[in-house]
Amino acid sequence: MYKKILVPIDGSATSSRGLAEAMKLAGEQRAKIRLIHVVNELMVMASYESTIFTGELITALRESGEKLLEKAKKLVTDSGIAVETELLEAHGGQAGSTIAHDAEKSQADLIVLGTHGRRGLSRMVMGSDAEQVVRLAKVPVLLVRAAD
């Protein structure tokens, strides 16, 4: 039986599918949901040649992440499921390792996350946070595929 389900969210449709699945499980198991959003500063810095606006961009990403967490928290709370939220920052690495570390730190029993299911070149170029979570997590991971 699951007591705490970790659900990383990023605002995408795939992430929303993962949250919906986690809510079903949490309702059936009477589990608490832990919503997290990861701001990856390394991705921001690697994406922009000029660092003039990097600080402002990171601040905007944090604010956007907080809004996303609040919206998802309301959705979960309105469904009668206990929920906690936290904005996390990935310093110098991929979001996947931050997610796996948080699962251990927060004593989650399960991680539920959406995956785009990329294959081939796009997977090599974009990487896969979901794949990294599966490799690093010490608890079961439920991957919810994107809608076709």
N, C-alpha and C positions, 0 to 999 in steps of 0.2 A: 504494500500500500504506500502510495506517495503522500508525503506531508508538505513538501515544498517543491514547486515546479519553477525552474528558472526559464524565463522567456526573454531573449534578446529581441528588441524591436528596432527597426530603422525607418519606419514609415512607408515601406513598400507594400504592394499588394501581397507579396509572398510572406512578408513578415506578419501581415494581418491574418493570413491563413494559418500561420503557426500559432498566433495568439488564440484564434478561434478554437483550434484543436486543443490547446492547453486549457482553455476555459471548460471545454467538455470534460476533459480528464479531471480537472480540479473539482468540478461540480460532482462528478461521480465518486471521487476519492475523498471529498471534503478536505482538499489540500489548499494551501496558500499559494498564491502566485507571486513570484518576485520578477518584476519587470525591470530590465536594464536597457540603457541605450549607451553605446560606446562612441565617443568622439575620438577619432584617430588623428592626432596632430601630425604624425609623420606623413600621412597621406596628403594632408593639406599643404605641408611644406614642400613635398615632392612634386605637387601639382602646379605650383606657381613659381615662375622664375624670379619674380620680385617679392621680397619679403616685407615691403612697405605695408601692405594690407593684411598680412598673415595674422597679426594679433586681432584685428577687427573681424576677420573671417572666423577665427576660432571662437571668439566671443559670440558671434552670430550662430555658429553651430551648436554651442552650448545652450543658448537660449532656445533654439529650435528643438533641441533634444529634450529640454525641460517641458516645453509645450506638448511635444509628442507623448512624453511619459504621463503628463497630467490627463490628456485626452484618453489614453489607454487605461489609466487608473480608473477614470470615471466609468468607462465601459465595463470593466471587471467588477467594480464596486456595485454598479447598478444591477449586475447579474447575481449579487449576493455572495460573491467570492471574496475572501480576505486577500488583500494585496499590499505589497510594499514596492517602492520604486527607488532607483538610484541611477544617477548619471555617472558613468565611468569614463576615464580617459586612458587611451592606449598610448603609452610613451615609448616610441622606438620599436614598435612591433605591430603585428596584425591584430585585428579585433578578436580573432579566434582564441588566441592565448589569454587575452583579458577575460573573455567569457568563461573559459575553462577554469581559470584561476578563481573567478568570482563564484563559480559553482561550488568549488571546494571551500572557499572562505565562508560562504553563506550557508553551507551545509544543505545544499539542494539535493534532492533525491533523483531528479530528472531534469534534463535540459530539452526544451522543445523549441525548435527554430525552423524558419522557412529557408528553403534552398532554391536557388535558380536552376540547379541541375545542369550547369554548363558542362560542355564536353569539348574535347579537342583544343584548338588554338585559343578560343575565348577563355577556357579554363586556365590555360597556361599563362595567358596575359593578365587576366583579372584575378587569378588566385581563387581560393575557396576558403572563406572563413568557416563554413560548415564542415569542410573536410578537416580543417585544423582542429575544430572543436571535437570532432569524433576521435581524432588521434590523441588528443591531450586530456580529454575529460576522464575523470575517475568514476563517473556515474553514467547511467544509460542516457543515450541521446536519441530523441525522436525527430527525424527530419521530415518536414512537410514540403512536398514539391510544389512548385509554381503551377498555376493553372495553365493548361495548354492553349 
